[in-house]
Amino acid sequence: MPDPEFPADPTRDTPQETDAARRRRRAQFLRDLAEARELRDRVQPRRAKVARLRHAMRMRTFRW
């Protein structure tokens, strides 16, 4: 049964509805991505620490 909030064919909607639906889908995707990242960090704390240190080094050496 299709979800009325997310129509199967987004091209039939008006531009405002399509934009709003796109923002909702993007927000849901970003929430899911953050949740997956948190889960991965809890499961692999050493890898998460290394990734944080690597990111910090990248940010320190970045030039504008």
N, C-alpha and C positions, 0 to 999 in steps of 0.2 A: 504494500500500500504506500503510495508516494506521500512524502511529507509536504503539506501545503505551504509551510514556511520556506522550503527550498524546492521550487518547481524544477521539473526534469529538464525543461528547455528554457534557459534564462534569456534567450534572444527574443522571446515573445513578450517579456515584461517591458514596462516603460523604463526609460533611462534612470529615473530616480529609484525605482524599486530594484533595478539591477545593481545600482551603486550601493544601496543599503544592504542588499543581500551579499554583495561582494565584501563589504566591510564586516558583516557578521561572520562570514566564512573565514575571512582573514583573522579576525579576532579569535575565533575558535581554534584555528590552526596555530596561532601564536601561543595560546594557552596550552594546547596539547604539546607543542614543542618545548615549552618551558617545563611542563610536567615530566616529559621524557628526559630532559636534561637533568632535572633534580633526581630522578630515579637512577639514572646512570651514575651521577655523582655519588649517590649513597651506596650503590653496588660496587663501584670501582673508585674508592677514595684516593688511591695513589695516582691513578690516571688523571683524576680531577685536579689534584694538587699540581701535577706537572703541567696540565693545560693552563691553570691559573698563572703559574710562574712564567710559562712561555708567552701568554698573552700580556702579562705585565712587562716583560722584556721587550716585546714588540711595540708596546705603547711608549715605553721610555725611549726607544731608538727611532720612533717615527718623526719625520721632519715635515713641517707644514709647507 
